[in-house]
Amino acid sequence: MTRVRDTGYIESGQRLIQPKKLEWNQHELLVAAERAELRNTGWPIGLVLQRPGLAPVPTPDGIEARLSHYSSEQTEDFWSFRKDGSYYVSRLFEEDFSKPQFTSSEGHPERYVWFDVRIWRIAEVFLHSATLYRELGIPPAEPYALDVNHRGLEAREFYVSNPSRFVRRGRICRSPEVTWKREVTQDYVISNLKSLVGEVASNLFVLFDFAQVSQDVVDGIVDEFLHSKV
């Protein structure tokens, strides 16, 4: 996958552990992907477009899509949905293509993560994973393996996109990536969304010189996501 140098991204992979149906065709996968879109942002994770060059394409193993945006042909989201029900999606950090709409007394870091946006995207990944399998006809109690990973972290500073949320400056990440893996079900994700998001977010934020965000703040951002419609 072509990427702009030094960009970061969130990626997620999911697979059924003991599927009762062993294979879906490309048409079934496409319908499920379209119905699973979460319209909480203008550019949701797992977006399905119909424009030439951006629309999903069939492959021998399933379907996939590469979605260029941010006014650059080199930047892209990517997702792949295979016939065995496994799904992979990657989403570039918005931070690498946008600047905060405020200036702190210390200026802006050169490379950063916005903790509030990261929480929002983690929530989106979890909810999309459950919605995708619901639309594929998977029973809500059937377990699946889910990975949520953040890459391109090294030398970034812990920061925020919203000036109403304060962060202490100078917290730098020295690790290139962090991974999270677990078996879940659709029911579990829906019932425990906030705690799961908090778990993944804490796993990420601690790498920035032990940065912490309270669960109350996480819960509030997840609520913003759930009630946002575009």
C-alpha positions in Angstrom: 0.0 0.0 0.0 1.4 3.4 -1.0 1.7 5.8 1.9 3.0 9.3 2.4 6.3 9.2 4.3 5.9 9.4 8.1 2.1 9.1 8.1 0.5 7.1 10.9 -2.6 4.9 10.8 -5.0 2.8 12.7 -5.7 -0.6 11.3 -8.1 -3.4 12.3 -8.4 -7.1 11.3 -11.2 -9.4 12.2 -12.0 -13.0 11.5 -14.7 -15.5 12.5 -13.3 -18.3 14.8 -15.8 -21.1 13.9 -18.0 -19.8 11.1 -21.2 -21.9 10.5 -21.0 -20.7 6.9 -17.6 -21.2 5.3 -17.8 -18.9 2.3 -19.7 -15.8 1.0 -19.6 -14.6 -2.6 -18.5 -11.2 -3.8 -22.1 -9.9 -4.1 -23.0 -10.9 -0.5 -19.8 -9.2 0.7 -20.5 -6.0 -1.1 -24.0 -5.7 0.2 -22.8 -6.3 3.8 -20.1 -3.7 3.4 -22.5 -1.1 2.1 -25.0 -1.7 4.9 -22.4 -1.7 7.6 -21.3 1.9 6.9 -21.6 4.1 10.0 -22.6 7.6 9.0 -21.2 9.3 12.1 -18.5 11.2 10.1 -18.2 12.4 6.5 -15.5 9.8 5.7 -16.3 6.7 7.8 -14.1 3.7 8.3 -14.9 1.1 5.7 -16.5 3.6 3.3 -18.1 2.2 0.2 -18.1 4.6 -2.8 -19.4 4.1 -6.3 -17.2 6.5 -8.1 -14.8 5.0 -10.7 -11.4 4.4 -9.3 -12.8 4.5 -5.7 -15.5 1.8 -5.8 -14.8 -1.7 -4.4 -13.5 -4.2 -6.9 -13.9 -8.0 -6.9 -10.9 -10.2 -6.4 -10.5 -14.0 -6.5 -10.6 -13.9 -2.6 -13.4 -11.4 -2.1 -13.6 -7.6 -2.6 -11.4 -4.6 -1.7 -11.2 -0.9 -2.0 -8.5 1.8 -2.0 -9.8 5.3 -1.2 -7.6 8.3 -2.0 -8.5 11.5 -0.1 -7.0 14.5 1.6 -6.4 15.9 -1.9 -3.4 13.6 -2.5 -3.2 10.6 -4.7 -0.6 9.1 -2.4 -2.8 9.0 0.8 -5.4 6.3 1.0 -7.6 4.2 3.2 -7.7 0.5 2.3 -10.1 -2.3 3.2 -10.4 -5.9 2.1 -13.3 -8.3 2.7 -12.6 -11.9 2.0 -14.9 -14.8 1.2 -14.2 -16.5 4.5 -15.6 -13.5 6.3 -12.3 -12.0 7.4 -12.0 -8.2 7.1 -9.1 -5.8 7.2 -9.2 -1.9 7.2 -6.6 0.8 7.6 -7.3 4.5 8.1 -4.7 7.3 8.0 -4.3 9.6 10.9 -6.2 12.9 10.3 -3.5 14.6 12.3 -1.0 14.2 9.4 -3.1 16.2 7.0 -4.9 18.8 9.3 -3.8 21.3 11.9 -5.6 22.1 15.2 -7.8 25.1 15.0 -6.1 26.7 17.9 -2.6 27.8 19.0 -1.2 26.9 22.5 1.3 29.1 24.3 4.0 26.6 23.3 2.9 26.4 19.7 2.2 23.1 17.9 4.3 19.9 17.9 5.7 18.9 14.5 4.3 15.4 14.8 1.5 14.4 17.1 -1.6 12.3 17.9 -4.9 13.9 18.9 -6.1 11.8 21.8 -9.8 12.8 21.3 -9.8 11.8 17.6 -8.0 8.6 18.4 -10.8 7.7 20.9 -13.4 8.5 18.3 -11.8 6.3 15.7 -11.3 3.4 18.1 -15.0 3.5 18.9 -15.8 3.5 15.2 -13.6 0.5 14.5 -15.3 -1.5 17.3 -18.8 -0.6 16.2 -18.1 -1.2 12.5 -16.7 -4.6 13.3 -19.9 -5.7 15.0 -22.2 -4.0 12.4 -20.3 -5.7 9.5 -20.9 -9.2 10.9 -24.5 -8.4 11.7 -25.0 -7.4 8.1 -23.3 -10.6 7.0 -25.9 -12.6 8.9 -23.5 -13.7 11.7 -25.4 -14.5 15.0 -24.8 -11.8 17.6 -23.3 -14.3 20.1 -20.8 -15.9 17.6 -17.2 -15.1 18.6 -14.7 -13.4 16.3 -11.1 -12.4 16.7 -10.4 -8.6 16.5 -7.1 -6.7 16.3 -6.9 -2.9 16.7 -3.4 -1.6 15.9 -1.8 1.9 15.7 1.3 2.4 13.7 3.7 5.2 12.8 3.7 6.5 16.5 7.4 7.1 17.1 8.5 10.7 17.9 4.9 11.9 18.0 3.6 14.1 20.8 0.5 13.5 22.8 -1.9 16.3 21.8 -5.6 17.2 21.3 -7.7 18.6 18.5 -10.2 20.4 20.7 -8.9 23.4 22.7 -11.5 22.8 25.4 -9.6 19.7 26.4 -6.3 20.4 28.2 -3.2 18.2 27.8 0.3 18.7 29.3 2.8 19.2 26.5 6.0 17.3 26.0 4.8 13.6 26.2 6.6 11.9 23.3 6.1 8.3 22.1 9.3 6.2 21.6 7.6 3.1 20.2 6.7 2.7 16.5 3.4 0.8 17.1 1.1 -0.8 19.5 -1.3 -3.7 19.0 -4.4 -5.0 20.8 -6.0 -8.4 20.3 -9.1 -10.1 21.7 -12.0 -12.4 21.0 -15.4 -10.6 21.1 -18.9 -11.0 19.9 -21.3 -8.4 18.4 -23.3 -8.5 21.7 -20.2 -7.9 23.8 -19.0 -5.0 21.7 -22.4 -3.3 21.8 -22.8 -3.8 25.6 -19.2 -3.0 26.5 -18.2 -0.4 23.8 -17.0 2.3 26.2 -14.9 0.0 28.3 -13.3 -1.6 25.2 -12.5 1.8 23.8 -11.0 2.8 27.1 -8.8 -0.4 27.1 -7.4 0.2 23.6 -7.0 3.9 24.2 -5.1 3.3 27.5 -2.9 0.8 25.7 -2.0 3.5 23.2 -1.7 6.6 25.4 0.6 5.1 28.0 3.3 4.9 25.4 3.4 8.7 25.5 5.3 9.1 28.7 2.6 7.4 30.7 -0.2 9.7 29.5 -3.6 8.9 30.8 -7.2 9.9 29.9 -9.9 9.2 32.4 -12.7 6.8 31.5 -15.2 9.6 32.0 -13.5 11.6 29.2 -13.5 8.4 27.0 -17.1 7.8 27.7 -18.0 11.4 26.8 -16.2 11.2 23.4 -17.8 7.8 22.7 -21.2 9.4 23.4 -20.3 12.2 21.0 -19.5 9.6 18.4 -22.7 7.6 18.9 -24.9 10.7 18.7 -23.2 12.3 15.7 -24.8 11.9 12.3 -23.7 13.2 8.9 
